[in-house]
Amino acid sequence: MGSLSTWESILRLALSALFGGVIGLEREIRLKGAGIRTHLIVSFASCMMTMVSKYGFADMVELATVKLDPSRIAAGLVTAIGFLGAGAITAHRRSLTGMTTAAGLWATVGIGMSAGAGMYLISTFGTVFIVVVQALLHRDHDLLGHAAVVLIQIEDRPEALDSLQRELSRLGLEAGSAKYERSGGLLSVELQLDGRYEYAGKKLGPLLSPLLKLPYVKSLLW
């Protein structure tokens, strides 16, 4: 099974943390729930567990006659990440949000595992590929040109809704349709924004970010 030097172990852990942080940075820039810290920890932990799986039982192999399967821990990682992915997905009426973030977390496990296995080229390429795909093919990109659904939860007060509408107009965001739902003292506002009008070519995230600074806005998803 071989052994791994301390410095090479640290190198693999550091690379996995770097790769996970890069993937998480793209998510955090776009104001997603799972950002740098989540992706960094997922990648780092996956790398560490892969190294334990591959090298941590070398002494047992030498002393025992049993045959060990070093892939068992690594296989469990792919299944275990499901609880984080499920937490990133939210359902609202007939739509789901967070699917891409959940898939990115699952892929980040693969990045950490490949770094832990010493497959540096594969982990580097995988990181670049995931970041490029998430950055270029997000749903508010003008190349895709389809409508974006924005879910905003605000305090259930008439003045809050009026203020939100004024802020949306100030930002140049005109909704093609809007739906409202009251629950637990909050008003959920679902806006459908056409990605082909005057703000086409700009990123939707930076356009929506000023809404998070409003005191009556409780959550924002798109």
C-alpha positions, 0 to 999 in steps of 0.5 A: 500500500506504501506510505506518504511523507508528511510534506506530501500529505500537507501538500495534498491537503493544501491543494484540496483546500485551495481547489475547494475555496476556488469553487466556493468563491464563485458560489459566494460571489453569486450570493449562494448559501454554500460558499468558500468555507463550505466547499473548502471544508468539503474538499479538505475533508474528502482529501484527508479521508481519501489519504486515510483510506489509502495509506492509514492502514498500512501497518495493519496490512503488514501485521494482519493476514486479512485483505483490506479494501482501501476504496471503502472509505472513499466510496462512503464519501460519495454517499455521505455528501448527500446530506449537504446537497439535500440541505442546499436544495430548497423547494418553492411551489413547483420550482427548485433552487440550489440544484447547481450548488448541490451538484457542485458540492458533490463534485467538490468531493471528487476534487478533494478525493483526487487530490488526496489520491495524488492525481494533481492534474485531474483535480486541477482540471476538474476545478477549472472545469467546474468553475468555468461551467458554473460561471458561464452557464448560470441561468441569468447569463445572457447567452442562455437568454431565458427568464430568471425566477427570483424569490424574495422574503420580506416582512409582511407590511404594506410599506415593506412591499411598496419599498421593495417595488421602488427599489426594484424600479431603481435597480431597473428590474422589471418583472414580467409576472409576480406572485405573492404568498403570506406565511408566518408573518412573512410575505414571499414574493416570486418575480419572473425576470426576463433575461433578454431586456435592458440589463442583458449582458450584466450579472443578475447577482450584483444587480440583486445584491443591494436588496440584501441590505434592506432591513425588511428583506429576510432572504433572497434566492434565484 
